[in-house]
Amino acid sequence: MTIATDTRRIPPFGGFSPRFYVLELKRMLRNKRSMIFTLIMPSVFFLLFGSDAEYRTERAGHGNTTAYIMVSMAVYGAMIATTAGGAMVATERALGWSRQLRLTPLKPVAYVAIKVLVAMTMGALAILAVFIVGNLRGADLPLWRLVLCGAIGWGCTLVFAAFGLFMGYLLPSENVMQLLGPSLALLALAGGLFTPLHNFSQGFQDFAKFTPAYGVGVLSRAPFGSDGSVGLALLNIVVWAGLFVAGAAWRMSKDTKRV
């Protein structure tokens, strides 16, 4: 006589699969609000702040000022995109979807990995959109340096994917991005993305080095030439990434009820 056992087959990689990734990405692409904030707004900001005719002839390291502003706005767009991708868990928590997933064999690590991958994909699209607009408006930077700026900026915004996850689990509102949007703008200003930090007082410059966007901005613009301490920027990114990942893991472990 065979006795049935209450066991469930654990899917490969804890449930991480290309199909799950594609489904999550389609959900993001169908969200009109996300598309406006991640793909349109950063390009609009670039046109407002970086398309002045004088900037096309004004040099900034190995490129012109137009390209410098383009990279900064692209990083800002990637910040919004990756944060929004991570913060989508707030909506899923409000709908009870995350609790349903906990009843499946899907491993939490696989779930988080999918969310981060989708967020990073949206970040890459945001950078690409701004780069296309920037080059059409006269951005001048050698191609290999441009690619390097984009790759570094994209990689560094992993910090904000973790930030989005942390906020998504911390805030019980489905309108989490309405709260995070102004916060990201302030972080971008403090990190020197909207305007160079040397335009501010020394006290503000010292404060900016402790904000999450500082390291991302400095590293992403490093191919232009000297723009701050690369070592300090790396330390900034590692510390903030560690804090946000730890915070997201902590809140996820506490997330056992519908909110």
C-alpha positions as CSV (number, residue, x, y, z in Angstrom):
1,M,0.0,0.0,0.0
2,T,1.4,3.4,-1.0
3,I,0.9,6.2,1.4
4,A,0.6,9.7,-0.3
5,T,2.9,12.3,1.0
6,D,2.2,16.0,1.1
7,T,5.2,17.1,-0.9
8,R,5.5,19.7,-3.6
9,R,8.0,19.6,-6.4
10,I,10.4,22.5,-6.1
11,P,10.8,24.2,-9.5
12,P,14.3,24.7,-10.9
13,F,16.1,27.8,-9.6
14,G,13.4,28.3,-7.0
15,G,10.9,29.3,-9.6
16,F,13.1,31.8,-11.5
17,S,12.2,31.4,-15.2
18,P,12.4,33.5,-18.4
19,R,8.6,33.2,-18.8
20,F,8.0,34.7,-15.3
21,Y,10.4,37.5,-16.2
22,V,8.6,38.2,-19.5
23,L,5.2,38.3,-17.8
24,E,6.5,40.7,-15.1
25,L,8.1,42.9,-17.8
26,K,4.9,43.1,-19.8
27,R,3.0,44.2,-16.7
28,M,5.5,47.1,-16.3
29,L,5.3,48.1,-20.0
30,R,1.5,48.2,-19.8
31,N,1.6,50.6,-16.9
32,K,1.1,54.0,-18.6
33,R,2.1,55.9,-15.5
34,S,5.4,54.0,-15.3
35,M,6.1,54.6,-18.9
36,I,5.6,58.4,-18.6
37,F,7.8,58.7,-15.5
38,T,10.6,56.4,-16.7
39,L,10.8,56.9,-20.5
40,I,9.4,60.4,-21.1
41,M,10.1,62.6,-18.1
42,P,13.9,62.2,-18.0
43,S,14.1,63.0,-21.7
44,V,11.9,66.1,-21.2
45,F,14.2,67.2,-18.3
46,F,17.2,66.8,-20.6
47,L,15.5,69.0,-23.2
48,L,14.8,71.6,-20.6
49,F,18.2,71.6,-18.9
50,G,20.6,70.3,-21.5
51,S,19.6,71.4,-25.0
52,D,20.9,75.0,-24.8
53,A,22.9,75.8,-28.0
54,E,25.9,77.0,-25.9
55,Y,26.3,73.7,-24.2
56,R,27.0,72.0,-27.6
57,T,30.3,73.9,-27.9
58,E,31.1,74.1,-24.2
59,R,33.6,71.3,-23.2
60,A,33.2,69.1,-20.2
61,G,36.1,66.7,-19.9
62,H,36.2,64.4,-22.9
63,G,32.8,65.6,-24.2
64,N,30.6,68.6,-24.3
65,T,28.2,69.9,-21.6
66,T,25.2,68.6,-23.5
67,A,26.6,65.1,-23.2
68,Y,27.4,65.6,-19.5
69,I,23.8,66.7,-18.8
70,M,22.5,63.8,-20.9
71,V,24.3,61.2,-18.8
72,S,23.1,62.8,-15.6
73,M,19.5,62.8,-16.8
74,A,19.8,59.2,-18.1
75,V,21.0,58.1,-14.7
76,Y,18.0,60.0,-13.1
77,G,15.7,58.2,-15.5
78,A,17.2,54.8,-14.5
79,M,16.8,55.7,-10.9
80,I,13.1,56.3,-11.4
81,A,12.7,53.2,-13.5
82,T,14.6,50.8,-11.1
83,T,12.9,52.2,-8.0
84,A,9.4,51.9,-9.7
85,G,10.2,48.3,-10.7
86,G,11.1,47.4,-7.2
87,A,8.3,49.3,-5.6
88,M,5.6,47.4,-7.6
89,V,5.6,44.9,-4.7
90,A,3.6,47.5,-2.7
91,T,0.7,47.1,-5.1
92,E,1.0,43.3,-5.0
93,R,1.0,43.4,-1.2
94,A,-2.1,45.6,-1.2
95,L,-3.9,43.1,-3.5
96,G,-2.8,40.1,-1.5
97,W,-0.8,38.7,-4.5
98,S,2.5,38.5,-2.5
99,R,0.7,36.4,0.1
100,Q,-0.6,34.1,-2.6
101,L,2.9,33.6,-3.9
102,R,4.0,32.5,-0.5
103,L,1.7,29.5,-0.8
104,T,3.5,28.4,-4.0
105,P,6.9,26.6,-4.3
106,L,8.3,30.0,-5.6
107,K,11.3,30.8,-3.5
108,P,11.5,34.4,-2.1
109,V,15.0,34.8,-3.5
110,A,13.7,33.9,-7.0
111,Y,10.8,36.4,-6.6
112,V,13.2,39.2,-5.6
113,A,15.6,38.3,-8.4
114,I,12.8,38.6,-11.0
115,K,11.7,41.9,-9.6
116,V,15.3,43.3,-9.7
117,L,15.9,42.0,-13.2
118,V,12.7,43.6,-14.5
119,A,13.6,46.9,-12.7
120,M,17.1,46.8,-14.3
121,T,15.5,46.2,-17.7
122,M,13.4,49.3,-17.3
123,G,16.4,51.2,-16.2
124,A,18.3,50.2,-19.4
125,L,15.3,51.4,-21.5
126,A,15.3,54.7,-19.6
127,I,19.0,55.3,-20.3
128,L,18.6,54.3,-23.9
129,A,15.7,56.7,-24.4
130,V,17.7,59.7,-23.0
131,F,20.8,58.8,-25.0
132,I,18.8,58.7,-28.2
133,V,17.3,62.2,-27.5
134,G,20.6,63.5,-26.4
135,N,22.5,62.5,-29.5
136,L,19.8,64.0,-31.6
137,R,20.3,67.3,-29.8
138,G,24.1,67.5,-30.2
139,A,25.6,65.5,-27.4
140,D,29.3,64.9,-28.2
141,L,31.2,62.1,-26.5
142,P,33.3,59.3,-28.1
143,L,31.1,56.2,-28.6
144,W,33.1,54.0,-26.3
145,R,32.9,56.5,-23.5
146,L,29.2,56.9,-24.1
147,V,28.7,53.2,-23.9
148,L,30.8,53.0,-20.8
149,C,28.8,55.8,-19.1
150,G,25.6,54.0,-19.9
151,A,26.8,50.6,-18.7
152,I,28.2,52.0,-15.4
153,G,25.1,54.1,-14.7
154,W,22.9,51.1,-15.4
155,G,24.9,48.9,-13.2
156,C,25.0,51.4,-10.3
157,T,21.3,51.9,-10.3
158,L,21.0,48.4,-8.9
159,V,21.1,50.4,-5.6
160,F,17.8,51.9,-6.4
161,A,16.2,48.6,-7.4
162,A,17.0,47.5,-3.9
163,F,15.7,50.9,-2.6
164,G,12.4,50.3,-4.5
165,L,12.0,46.8,-3.0
166,F,12.7,48.1,0.5
167,M,10.1,51.0,0.1
168,G,7.7,48.6,-1.5
169,Y,7.7,46.4,1.5
170,L,7.9,49.3,4.0
171,L,5.1,51.4,2.6
172,P,1.6,49.9,2.5
173,S,0.3,52.2,-0.2
174,E,-0.3,51.3,-3.9
175,N,0.5,54.9,-4.7
176,V,4.1,54.4,-3.4
177,M,5.7,56.1,-6.4
178,Q,3.7,59.3,-5.6
179,L,5.6,59.3,-2.4
180,L,8.9,58.2,-3.8
181,G,8.9,60.5,-6.9
182,P,9.6,63.8,-4.9
183,S,12.1,61.9,-2.8
184,L,14.1,60.7,-5.9
185,A,14.1,64.3,-7.2
186,L,15.6,65.5,-4.0
187,L,18.2,62.7,-4.0
188,A,19.1,63.5,-7.6
189,L,19.5,67.2,-6.7
190,A,21.7,66.3,-3.6
191,G,23.7,63.8,-5.7
192,G,24.6,66.4,-8.3
193,L,22.5,65.1,-11.2
194,F,20.4,68.2,-11.8
195,T,23.3,70.7,-11.3
196,P,27.0,70.2,-10.5
197,L,27.7,70.2,-6.8
198,H,30.4,72.9,-7.1
199,N,27.5,75.3,-7.6
200,F,26.6,74.8,-3.9
201,S,28.2,75.7,-0.6
202,Q,31.0,73.5,0.7
203,G,28.7,72.3,3.5
204,F,26.1,71.1,1.0
205,Q,28.9,69.4,-1.0
206,D,30.1,67.5,2.1
207,F,26.5,66.5,2.9
208,A,25.9,65.3,-0.7
209,K,28.7,62.7,-0.4
210,F,26.5,60.7,2.0
211,T,23.4,60.6,-0.2
212,P,22.6,57.5,-2.3
213,A,22.7,59.3,-5.7
214,Y,26.1,60.7,-5.2
215,G,28.1,57.6,-5.9
216,V,25.9,56.7,-8.9
217,G,26.4,60.1,-10.5
218,V,30.1,60.3,-10.0
219,L,30.8,56.8,-11.3
220,S,28.5,57.1,-14.3
221,R,30.2,60.4,-15.4
222,A,33.7,59.0,-14.7
223,P,34.5,58.4,-18.4
224,F,34.3,62.2,-18.9
225,G,37.3,62.7,-16.7
226,S,37.8,63.8,-13.1
227,D,34.4,64.4,-11.4
228,G,34.9,63.5,-7.8
229,S,36.5,60.6,-5.9
230,V,35.8,57.3,-7.6
231,G,36.9,55.4,-4.4
232,L,34.4,57.4,-2.3
233,A,31.7,56.9,-4.9
234,L,32.3,53.1,-4.8
235,L,32.1,53.1,-1.0
236,N,28.9,55.1,-1.2
237,I,27.3,52.6,-3.5
238,V,28.4,49.6,-1.6
239,V,27.1,51.0,1.7
240,W,23.8,52.1,0.4
241,A,23.2,48.9,-1.6
242,G,24.0,46.9,1.5
243,L,21.5,48.9,3.6
244,F,18.7,48.7,1.1
245,V,19.2,45.0,0.5
246,A,19.2,44.3,4.2
247,G,16.1,46.5,4.7
248,A,14.3,44.7,1.9
249,A,15.2,41.3,3.2
250,W,14.1,42.3,6.7
251,R,10.7,43.7,5.6
252,M,10.1,40.7,3.3
253,S,10.6,38.3,6.3
254,K,8.1,40.3,8.3
255,D,5.5,40.5,5.4
256,T,3.2,37.7,6.5
257,K,-0.2,39.3,6.2
258,R,-2.2,41.3,3.7
259,V,-1.9,45.0,4.0
